[in-house]
Amino acid sequence: MAQGMIHRLIGVFIDAAEGLGISCECADVERLAVMIHRVMSYQSRQFHTLEHVFGFIEGPDHARKPGADHVTALAAAFHDLVYYQVDDGLPPELAGVLGPFLEREGDRTRLTSRAEPSRDPAYADCLAAFGFEPGQELKSSSGLNEFLSALAMAKTLERHLPREALVAVAACVEASIPFRGLDSSGRGVGEALESRLLSLSREGGLESSAEDIRSMVARAIAFANEDVKDFALPDPGLFLSNTWKLLPESNAALRHRGSFSIVEYRVALQKMRGFFRSLAPDRVYHSYDGRPDEGEMARLAEATKRNLDFAQTYMMAKLLAVALLEATAQVSGGDAPMALFMGDLPAEGESLESLSSFLPEIPVPAWLSTENPVYRLLKDGRLDESAFDLKNSPLALYLYHRLPPAAWGERARTAEDFFAGRLSPSAYLGGFDAAFLAEFLGACARMLPTRAGRIGAWLEGVKRA
């Protein structure tokens, strides 16, 4: 019979203790498992959860993955423990452990200068592994969460693990800082980490040979690549299903099922699309000491580029639908909950009235290929349900069917002008042909009797003009 998450966590710690040849009191094991279980189960977490943790350690049948050694298992358990911007600061369970090392200055978080590394070996080793210094500002884009997660691990386990094991786990967590290229000296992530660990061995008394350190770094790079494995998935639908879970983590409004507004939803999609557009495919995966080799790195970069390209097109289709809703809301009374226009999210097996109920069913036009991955995602949906959104995208699919490619592309381009305030809601809607507007706004009027009069008045004004 399968075990629950908390008992599987206990198993991870017991296995690690036995595998590393150390003793650990049962009460300590339970306390660690309960703490991690609690923090990783916060409502704010949708992707960085215990399922993500066990993805490093176990296969679909919960059997231990080949190569998932005890250091890797401990790194998996701790590497996302702190998610500062999502959890709105330190988890209360870690405030006493990490608070003495931090200072807040408005929106800035920095490592305090009051804590002396010379008196705290665990802190000193984390600083060395990350290349950080007391007084340094910590930013989410350059290791804030990873450093604090590694420090939480080191302070929590310093009484139980030998120093070399603590550093090895911290190295895995450091390597998981995402989307980095070469440093100012032209070194890759692995080479820079190796250099810091060698300095720690020479100058900080770490009793690890150069060969031991290379093994640490190789494990760390493999861990980092596993952390981003979704980017190279062969199925864009699975990639987007997993990525979609990040939206409510970085957009608190989406955690409130059905009550977020059209603008809040649009801003979340824009941020995600902006992230996809800015991400360089060759900065997702890393190679160290020839692993992965050049051929595999090229394959990973190509697969990443393909998924990012699909994701951007999919997001633009979603944004075009949202632009149409947002402009209609603005001309008929202002921003409103998505559920007011689109209808509530149905429970499993439930059928509810929605905006698409009032739109005509349009056959697949000749210009569309039903084998196109973006089309399939809009029609059949992402692989997993989300707590805030339908798997499929009926309104975006309707627009795919209804608008010829040239019109779709033009409306997508002008949507960005509308979102930026360079185009008024009326001007944006006015770019659609009259027959389409009558069809779509008629459906909105039927869905929203409270706005039917204003929608009709606006449409009559367009006809008169």
MINU-485419 format. One record per residue (C-alpha): residue number from 0; residue in three letters; x, y, z. Coordinates in nm, 2 decimals, always signed. Example, Ala and Ser with C-alpha at 12.3 -4.5 7.8 and 13.67 -1.06 7.14 Angstrom:
% MINU-485419
   i  aa     px     py     pz
   0 ALA  +1.23  -0.45  +0.78
   1 SER  +1.37  -0.11  +0.71
% end
This chain:
% MINU-485419
   i  aa     px     py     pz
   0 MET  +0.00  +0.00  +0.00
   1 ALA  +0.13  +0.34  -0.10
   2 GLN  +0.25  +0.58  +0.18
   3 GLY  +0.15  +0.94  +0.22
   4 MET  +0.38  +1.23  +0.16
   5 ILE  +0.49  +1.28  +0.52
   6 HIS  +0.57  +0.92  +0.57
   7 ARG  +0.77  +0.92  +0.25
   8 LEU  +0.97  +1.22  +0.38
   9 ILE  +1.04  +1.03  +0.70
  10 GLY  +1.17  +0.75  +0.48
  11 VAL  +1.40  +0.99  +0.29
  12 PHE  +1.56  +1.10  +0.62
  13 ILE  +1.59  +0.76  +0.77
  14 ASP  +1.75  +0.63  +0.44
  15 ALA  +1.99  +0.92  +0.43
  16 ALA  +2.10  +0.87  +0.79
  17 GLU  +2.16  +0.50  +0.73
  18 GLY  +2.33  +0.56  +0.39
  19 LEU  +2.56  +0.83  +0.53
  20 GLY  +2.64  +0.62  +0.84
  21 ILE  +2.51  +0.87  +1.10
  22 SER  +2.27  +0.84  +1.38
  23 CYS  +1.96  +1.05  +1.40
  24 GLU  +1.70  +1.05  +1.68
  25 CYS  +1.35  +0.95  +1.57
  26 ALA  +1.21  +1.27  +1.71
  27 ASP  +1.45  +1.48  +1.50
  28 VAL  +1.35  +1.29  +1.19
  29 GLU  +0.98  +1.34  +1.26
  30 ARG  +1.04  +1.71  +1.33
  31 LEU  +1.22  +1.76  +1.00
  32 ALA  +0.96  +1.58  +0.80
  33 VAL  +0.67  +1.76  +0.96
  34 MET  +0.84  +2.10  +0.90
  35 ILE  +0.91  +2.04  +0.54
  36 HIS  +0.57  +1.88  +0.48
  37 ARG  +0.40  +2.19  +0.64
  38 VAL  +0.60  +2.45  +0.44
  39 MET  +0.58  +2.28  +0.11
  40 SER  +0.20  +2.24  +0.15
  41 TYR  +0.13  +2.61  +0.18
  42 GLN  -0.17  +2.73  -0.02
  43 SER  +0.07  +2.96  -0.22
  44 ARG  +0.26  +2.65  -0.35
  45 GLN  +0.12  +2.50  -0.67
  46 PHE  +0.44  +2.38  -0.85
  47 HIS  +0.71  +2.39  -0.58
  48 THR  +0.54  +2.13  -0.37
  49 LEU  +0.62  +1.79  -0.23
  50 GLU  +0.53  +1.63  -0.57
  51 HIS  +0.82  +1.83  -0.71
  52 VAL  +1.05  +1.71  -0.43
  53 PHE  +0.97  +1.35  -0.50
  54 GLY  +1.02  +1.39  -0.87
  55 PHE  +1.39  +1.40  -0.80
  56 ILE  +1.38  +1.08  -0.59
  57 GLU  +1.11  +0.85  -0.72
  58 GLY  +0.97  +0.72  -1.04
  59 PRO  +0.59  +0.70  -1.11
  60 ASP  +0.57  +0.38  -0.90
  61 HIS  +0.74  +0.55  -0.60
  62 ALA  +1.05  +0.33  -0.65
  63 ARG  +1.38  +0.51  -0.59
  64 LYS  +1.53  +0.65  -0.92
  65 PRO  +1.87  +0.52  -1.03
  66 GLY  +2.13  +0.77  -0.93
  67 ALA  +1.91  +0.94  -0.66
  68 ASP  +2.17  +0.90  -0.38
  69 HIS  +2.13  +1.03  -0.03
  70 VAL  +2.28  +1.37  -0.10
  71 THR  +2.05  +1.42  -0.40
  72 ALA  +1.75  +1.32  -0.18
  73 LEU  +1.84  +1.57  +0.09
  74 ALA  +1.89  +1.84  -0.17
  75 ALA  +1.55  +1.77  -0.32
  76 ALA  +1.39  +1.79  +0.02
  77 PHE  +1.54  +2.13  +0.10
  78 HIS  +1.61  +2.31  -0.23
  79 ASP  +1.28  +2.49  -0.26
  80 LEU  +1.20  +2.52  +0.11
  81 VAL  +1.23  +2.90  +0.10
  82 TYR  +1.02  +3.07  -0.17
  83 TYR  +1.05  +3.43  -0.03
  84 GLN  +0.84  +3.62  -0.28
  85 VAL  +0.56  +3.36  -0.30
  86 ASP  +0.53  +3.28  +0.07
  87 ASP  +0.55  +3.66  +0.15
  88 GLY  +0.87  +3.62  +0.34
  89 LEU  +1.02  +3.35  +0.56
  90 PRO  +0.80  +3.06  +0.66
  91 PRO  +0.72  +3.10  +1.03
  92 GLU  +0.87  +2.75  +1.08
  93 LEU  +1.21  +2.89  +0.96
  94 ALA  +1.20  +3.24  +1.10
  95 GLY  +1.40  +3.15  +1.41
  96 VAL  +1.66  +2.97  +1.20
  97 LEU  +1.71  +3.22  +0.92
  98 GLY  +1.59  +3.55  +1.08
  99 PRO  +1.93  +3.63  +1.25
 100 PHE  +2.11  +3.62  +0.92
 101 LEU  +1.88  +3.87  +0.74
 102 GLU  +1.80  +4.24  +0.73
 103 ARG  +1.51  +4.41  +0.56
 104 GLU  +1.53  +4.76  +0.41
 105 GLY  +1.20  +4.83  +0.25
 106 ASP  +1.16  +4.58  -0.03
 107 ARG  +1.53  +4.48  -0.01
 108 THR  +1.66  +4.18  +0.17
 109 ARG  +2.03  +4.15  +0.26
 110 LEU  +2.26  +3.93  +0.46
 111 THR  +2.33  +4.09  +0.79
 112 SER  +2.68  +4.21  +0.87
 113 ARG  +2.62  +4.12  +1.23
 114 ALA  +2.64  +3.75  +1.19
 115 GLU  +3.01  +3.64  +1.19
 116 PRO  +3.09  +3.35  +0.96
 117 SER  +3.40  +3.27  +1.16
 118 ARG  +3.18  +3.17  +1.45
 119 ASP  +2.93  +2.98  +1.24
 120 PRO  +3.09  +2.71  +1.02
 121 ALA  +2.76  +2.61  +0.85
 122 TYR  +2.69  +2.98  +0.75
 123 ALA  +3.05  +3.02  +0.64
 124 ASP  +3.03  +2.71  +0.41
 125 CYS  +2.71  +2.82  +0.25
 126 LEU  +2.86  +3.17  +0.18
 127 ALA  +3.16  +3.00  +0.02
 128 ALA  +2.96  +2.76  -0.19
 129 PHE  +2.74  +3.04  -0.32
 130 GLY  +3.02  +3.30  -0.34
 131 PHE  +2.82  +3.54  -0.12
 132 GLU  +2.93  +3.78  +0.15
 133 PRO  +2.78  +3.93  +0.46
 134 GLY  +2.60  +4.25  +0.38
 135 GLN  +2.52  +4.14  +0.03
 136 GLU  +2.17  +4.21  -0.11
 137 LEU  +1.98  +3.89  -0.20
 138 LYS  +1.76  +3.90  -0.51
 139 SER  +1.52  +3.63  -0.62
 140 SER  +1.68  +3.62  -0.97
 141 SER  +2.03  +3.55  -0.83
 142 GLY  +1.99  +3.31  -0.55
 143 LEU  +1.78  +3.45  -0.27
 144 ASN  +1.56  +3.15  -0.23
 145 GLU  +1.83  +2.89  -0.30
 146 PHE  +2.08  +3.04  -0.06
 147 LEU  +1.82  +3.06  +0.22
 148 SER  +1.70  +2.71  +0.15
 149 ALA  +2.06  +2.58  +0.16
 150 LEU  +2.13  +2.78  +0.48
 151 ALA  +1.81  +2.63  +0.64
 152 MET  +1.94  +2.28  +0.54
 153 ALA  +2.28  +2.35  +0.69
 154 LYS  +2.15  +2.50  +1.02
 155 THR  +1.89  +2.23  +1.05
 156 LEU  +2.12  +1.93  +0.98
 157 GLU  +2.46  +2.06  +1.12
 158 ARG  +2.43  +1.85  +1.43
 159 HIS  +2.36  +1.54  +1.22
 160 LEU  +2.56  +1.55  +0.90
 161 PRO  +2.94  +1.56  +0.85
 162 ARG  +3.07  +1.89  +0.70
 163 GLU  +3.14  +1.73  +0.36
 164 ALA  +2.78  +1.61  +0.32
 165 LEU  +2.64  +1.95  +0.42
 166 VAL  +2.86  +2.12  +0.16
 167 ALA  +2.76  +1.86  -0.10
 168 VAL  +2.39  +1.92  -0.04
 169 ALA  +2.45  +2.30  -0.05
 170 ALA  +2.63  +2.26  -0.38
 171 CYS  +2.33  +2.09  -0.54
 172 VAL  +2.10  +2.37  -0.41
 173 GLU  +2.34  +2.64  -0.55
 174 ALA  +2.35  +2.48  -0.89
 175 SER  +1.97  +2.50  -0.90
 176 ILE  +1.98  +2.88  -0.93
 177 PRO  +1.82  +2.89  -1.28
 178 PHE  +1.89  +3.04  -1.62
 179 ARG  +2.26  +3.14  -1.58
 180 GLY  +2.51  +3.18  -1.85
 181 LEU  +2.89  +3.21  -1.83
 182 ASP  +3.02  +3.43  -1.55
 183 SER  +3.24  +3.73  -1.59
 184 SER  +3.55  +3.50  -1.62
 185 GLY  +3.39  +3.29  -1.89
 186 ARG  +3.32  +3.00  -1.66
 187 GLY  +3.01  +2.78  -1.67
 188 VAL  +2.80  +2.72  -1.36
 189 GLY  +2.98  +2.40  -1.28
 190 GLU  +3.33  +2.53  -1.33
 191 ALA  +3.26  +2.84  -1.11
 192 LEU  +3.11  +2.62  -0.84
 193 GLU  +3.42  +2.39  -0.86
 194 SER  +3.65  +2.69  -0.82
 195 ARG  +3.47  +2.80  -0.51
 196 LEU  +3.47  +2.46  -0.35
 197 LEU  +3.84  +2.41  -0.42
 198 SER  +3.90  +2.74  -0.25
 199 LEU  +3.70  +2.62  +0.05
 200 SER  +3.91  +2.31  +0.05
 201 ARG  +4.24  +2.50  +0.04
 202 GLU  +4.15  +2.79  +0.26
 203 GLY  +3.85  +2.68  +0.46
 204 GLY  +3.97  +2.34  +0.59
 205 LEU  +3.72  +2.14  +0.39
 206 GLU  +3.86  +1.78  +0.39
 207 SER  +3.76  +1.70  +0.03
 208 SER  +4.01  +1.61  -0.24
 209 ALA  +3.99  +1.76  -0.59
 210 GLU  +3.83  +1.44  -0.71
 211 ASP  +3.57  +1.45  -0.44
 212 ILE  +3.49  +1.81  -0.53
 213 ARG  +3.45  +1.72  -0.90
 214 SER  +3.21  +1.44  -0.80
 215 MET  +3.02  +1.70  -0.59
 216 VAL  +2.99  +1.94  -0.88
 217 ALA  +2.89  +1.66  -1.13
 218 ARG  +2.61  +1.56  -0.89
 219 ALA  +2.51  +1.92  -0.85
 220 ILE  +2.49  +1.99  -1.22
 221 ALA  +2.28  +1.67  -1.27
 222 PHE  +2.05  +1.79  -0.99
 223 ALA  +2.01  +2.13  -1.15
 224 ASN  +1.93  +1.98  -1.49
 225 GLU  +1.67  +1.75  -1.33
 226 ASP  +1.51  +2.06  -1.17
 227 VAL  +1.44  +2.21  -1.52
 228 LYS  +1.36  +1.88  -1.70
 229 ASP  +1.02  +2.00  -1.80
 230 PHE  +1.16  +2.25  -2.05
 231 ALA  +1.28  +1.96  -2.28
 232 LEU  +0.97  +1.74  -2.25
 233 PRO  +0.87  +1.60  -2.59
 234 ASP  +0.50  +1.70  -2.54
 235 PRO  +0.43  +2.08  -2.53
 236 GLY  +0.10  +2.00  -2.36
 237 LEU  +0.28  +1.85  -2.06
 238 PHE  +0.53  +2.13  -2.05
 239 LEU  +0.25  +2.38  -2.04
 240 SER  +0.05  +2.18  -1.78
 241 ASN  +0.35  +2.19  -1.54
 242 THR  +0.44  +2.55  -1.62
 243 TRP  +0.07  +2.66  -1.57
 244 LYS  +0.11  +2.57  -1.20
 245 LEU  +0.36  +2.85  -1.16
 246 LEU  +0.10  +3.12  -1.25
 247 PRO  -0.08  +3.12  -0.91
 248 GLU  +0.25  +3.10  -0.73
 249 SER  +0.37  +3.43  -0.88
 250 ASN  +0.02  +3.59  -0.90
 251 ALA  -0.16  +3.58  -0.57
 252 ALA  -0.49  +3.69  -0.72
 253 LEU  -0.52  +3.36  -0.91
 254 ARG  -0.53  +3.16  -0.59
 255 HIS  -0.88  +3.28  -0.53
 256 ARG  -1.09  +3.06  -0.76
 257 GLY  -1.33  +3.25  -0.97
 258 SER  -1.29  +3.59  -0.81
 259 PHE  -0.99  +3.73  -0.99
 260 SER  -1.05  +4.00  -1.25
 261 ILE  -1.00  +4.00  -1.62
 262 VAL  -0.71  +4.24  -1.58
 263 GLU  -0.55  +4.04  -1.30
 264 TYR  -0.57  +3.73  -1.53
 265 ARG  -0.43  +3.92  -1.82
 266 VAL  -0.13  +4.06  -1.62
 267 ALA  -0.05  +3.71  -1.51
 268 LEU  -0.05  +3.58  -1.87
 269 GLN  +0.16  +3.88  -1.98
 270 LYS  +0.42  +3.81  -1.72
 271 MET  +0.45  +3.45  -1.81
 272 ARG  +0.47  +3.53  -2.18
 273 GLY  +0.74  +3.79  -2.11
 274 PHE  +0.93  +3.53  -1.92
 275 PHE  +0.91  +3.28  -2.21
 276 ARG  +1.02  +3.55  -2.46
 277 SER  +1.32  +3.66  -2.25
 278 LEU  +1.45  +3.31  -2.17
 279 ALA  +1.75  +3.20  -2.37
 280 PRO  +1.72  +2.82  -2.45
 281 ASP  +2.10  +2.77  -2.40
 282 ARG  +2.08  +2.90  -2.04
 283 VAL  +1.83  +2.63  -1.91
 284 TYR  +2.06  +2.33  -1.90
 285 HIS  +2.43  +2.31  -1.80
 286 SER  +2.72  +2.08  -1.88
 287 TYR  +3.01  +2.00  -1.66
 288 ASP  +3.32  +1.79  -1.74
 289 GLY  +3.16  +1.68  -2.07
 290 ARG  +2.83  +1.57  -1.92
 291 PRO  +2.59  +1.61  -2.09
 292 ASP  +2.79  +1.60  -2.41
 293 GLU  +2.77  +1.85  -2.69
 294 GLY  +2.51  +1.65  -2.88
 295 GLU  +2.28  +1.61  -2.58
 296 MET  +2.32  +1.98  -2.49
 297 ALA  +2.22  +2.07  -2.85
 298 ARG  +1.92  +1.84  -2.83
 299 LEU  +1.81  +1.99  -2.49
 300 ALA  +1.84  +2.35  -2.62
 301 GLU  +1.64  +2.26  -2.94
 302 ALA  +1.37  +2.09  -2.74
 303 THR  +1.36  +2.39  -2.50
 304 LYS  +1.33  +2.64  -2.79
 305 ARG  +1.05  +2.43  -2.94
 306 ASN  +0.85  +2.43  -2.62
 307 LEU  +0.91  +2.80  -2.56
 308 ASP  +0.80  +2.88  -2.92
 309 PHE  +0.48  +2.68  -2.88
 310 ALA  +0.42  +2.83  -2.53
 311 GLN  +0.45  +3.19  -2.67
 312 THR  +0.20  +3.12  -2.95
 313 TYR  -0.04  +2.95  -2.70
 314 MET  -0.01  +3.24  -2.46
 315 MET  -0.07  +3.49  -2.74
 316 ALA  -0.39  +3.31  -2.83
 317 LYS  -0.50  +3.32  -2.47
 318 LEU  -0.41  +3.69  -2.45
 319 LEU  -0.60  +3.77  -2.77
 320 ALA  -0.91  +3.62  -2.61
 321 VAL  -0.85  +3.82  -2.29
 322 ALA  -0.80  +4.14  -2.48
 323 LEU  -1.14  +4.10  -2.64
 324 LEU  -1.30  +4.04  -2.29
 325 GLU  -1.11  +4.33  -2.13
 326 ALA  -1.20  +4.58  -2.40
 327 THR  -1.57  +4.46  -2.38
 328 ALA  -1.56  +4.50  -2.00
 329 GLN  -1.42  +4.85  -2.03
 330 VAL  -1.68  +4.98  -2.27
 331 SER  -1.96  +4.82  -2.07
 332 GLY  -1.88  +4.93  -1.71
 333 GLY  -1.52  +4.85  -1.63
 334 ASP  -1.31  +4.56  -1.52
 335 ALA  -1.49  +4.26  -1.38
 336 PRO  -1.43  +3.91  -1.25
 337 MET  -1.34  +3.66  -1.52
 338 ALA  -1.63  +3.44  -1.40
 339 LEU  -1.88  +3.72  -1.47
 340 PHE  -1.79  +3.70  -1.84
 341 MET  -1.68  +3.35  -1.89
 342 GLY  -1.89  +3.17  -1.63
 343 ASP  -1.78  +2.97  -1.32
 344 LEU  -1.53  +2.69  -1.34
 345 PRO  -1.74  +2.37  -1.34
 346 ALA  -1.66  +2.09  -1.10
 347 GLU  -1.57  +1.75  -1.25
 348 GLY  -1.86  +1.61  -1.44
 349 GLU  -2.06  +1.94  -1.41
 350 SER  -2.19  +2.14  -1.70
 351 LEU  -2.24  +2.51  -1.65
 352 GLU  -2.35  +2.80  -1.87
 353 SER  -2.06  +2.99  -2.01
 354 LEU  -1.99  +3.25  -2.27
 355 SER  -1.91  +2.98  -2.53
 356 SER  -2.26  +2.85  -2.48
 357 PHE  -2.39  +3.16  -2.67
 358 LEU  -2.12  +3.15  -2.94
 359 PRO  -2.18  +2.96  -3.27
 360 GLU  -2.00  +2.64  -3.33
 361 ILE  -1.77  +2.70  -3.63
 362 PRO  -1.62  +2.42  -3.83
 363 VAL  -1.24  +2.40  -3.86
 364 PRO  -1.14  +2.64  -4.14
 365 ALA  -0.92  +2.53  -4.42
 366 TRP  -0.63  +2.75  -4.30
 367 LEU  -0.59  +2.55  -3.98
 368 SER  -0.42  +2.22  -3.92
 369 THR  -0.58  +2.02  -3.64
 370 GLU  -0.24  +1.85  -3.59
 371 ASN  -0.08  +2.18  -3.49
 372 PRO  +0.03  +2.15  -3.12
 373 VAL  -0.11  +2.49  -3.03
 374 TYR  -0.44  +2.41  -3.19
 375 ARG  -0.46  +2.08  -3.00
 376 LEU  -0.38  +2.26  -2.67
 377 LEU  -0.66  +2.51  -2.73
 378 LYS  -0.91  +2.24  -2.82
 379 ASP  -0.82  +1.95  -2.61
 380 GLY  -0.65  +2.13  -2.33
 381 ARG  -0.34  +2.10  -2.12
 382 LEU  -0.30  +1.76  -1.96
 383 ASP  -0.38  +1.86  -1.60
 384 GLU  -0.67  +2.06  -1.45
 385 SER  -0.58  +2.38  -1.27
 386 ALA  -0.75  +2.54  -0.97
 387 PHE  -0.81  +2.87  -1.15
 388 ASP  -0.86  +2.79  -1.52
 389 LEU  -1.01  +2.55  -1.77
 390 LYS  -0.78  +2.29  -1.93
 391 ASN  -0.90  +2.39  -2.27
 392 SER  -0.95  +2.74  -2.41
 393 PRO  -1.30  +2.77  -2.58
 394 LEU  -1.28  +3.14  -2.64
 395 ALA  -0.93  +3.14  -2.79
 396 LEU  -1.03  +2.84  -3.00
 397 TYR  -1.34  +3.02  -3.13
 398 LEU  -1.11  +3.31  -3.23
 399 TYR  -0.87  +3.06  -3.40
 400 HIS  -1.17  +2.93  -3.60
 401 ARG  -1.33  +3.27  -3.66
 402 LEU  -1.05  +3.49  -3.77
 403 PRO  -0.83  +3.44  -4.08
 404 PRO  -0.46  +3.43  -4.00
 405 ALA  -0.40  +3.79  -4.12
 406 ALA  -0.68  +3.93  -3.90
 407 TRP  -0.57  +3.71  -3.60
 408 GLY  -0.21  +3.83  -3.63
 409 GLU  -0.32  +4.19  -3.66
 410 ARG  -0.55  +4.17  -3.36
 411 ALA  -0.28  +4.00  -3.16
 412 ARG  -0.03  +4.27  -3.24
 413 THR  -0.27  +4.56  -3.15
 414 ALA  -0.37  +4.38  -2.83
 415 GLU  -0.02  +4.47  -2.70
 416 ASP  -0.10  +4.84  -2.78
 417 PHE  -0.43  +4.81  -2.60
 418 PHE  -0.27  +4.65  -2.29
 419 ALA  -0.01  +4.93  -2.29
 420 GLY  -0.27  +5.20  -2.31
 421 ARG  -0.17  +5.31  -2.65
 422 LEU  -0.51  +5.21  -2.79
 423 SER  -0.85  +5.27  -2.63
 424 PRO  -1.09  +4.99  -2.57
 425 SER  -1.33  +5.12  -2.83
 426 ALA  -1.05  +5.15  -3.09
 427 TYR  -0.93  +4.80  -3.02
 428 LEU  -1.28  +4.65  -3.06
 429 GLY  -1.33  +4.87  -3.36
 430 GLY  -1.05  +4.68  -3.54
 431 PHE  -1.28  +4.37  -3.57
 432 ASP  -1.52  +4.35  -3.85
 433 ALA  -1.89  +4.44  -3.78
 434 ALA  -2.03  +4.09  -3.83
 435 PHE  -1.78  +3.94  -3.58
 436 LEU  -1.85  +4.22  -3.32
 437 ALA  -2.23  +4.17  -3.35
 438 GLU  -2.18  +3.79  -3.30
 439 PHE  -1.94  +3.82  -3.00
 440 LEU  -2.10  +4.11  -2.82
 441 GLY  -2.44  +3.96  -2.87
 442 ALA  -2.31  +3.65  -2.68
 443 CYS  -2.17  +3.88  -2.41
 444 ALA  -2.51  +4.06  -2.37
 445 ARG  -2.68  +3.72  -2.33
 446 MET  -2.42  +3.61  -2.07
 447 LEU  -2.43  +3.94  -1.88
 448 PRO  -2.79  +4.08  -1.85
 449 THR  -2.65  +4.35  -1.62
 450 ARG  -2.44  +4.49  -1.90
 451 ALA  -2.66  +4.40  -2.20
 452 GLY  -2.79  +4.76  -2.23
 453 ARG  -2.45  +4.92  -2.23
 454 ILE  -2.31  +4.66  -2.47
 455 GLY  -2.60  +4.72  -2.70
 456 ALA  -2.56  +5.10  -2.68
 457 TRP  -2.19  +5.08  -2.76
 458 LEU  -2.26  +4.86  -3.06
 459 GLU  -2.53  +5.09  -3.19
 460 GLY  -2.29  +5.38  -3.16
 461 VAL  -2.04  +5.20  -3.37
 462 LYS  -2.30  +5.13  -3.64
 463 ARG  -2.41  +5.49  -3.65
 464 ALA  -2.04  +5.60  -3.67
% end
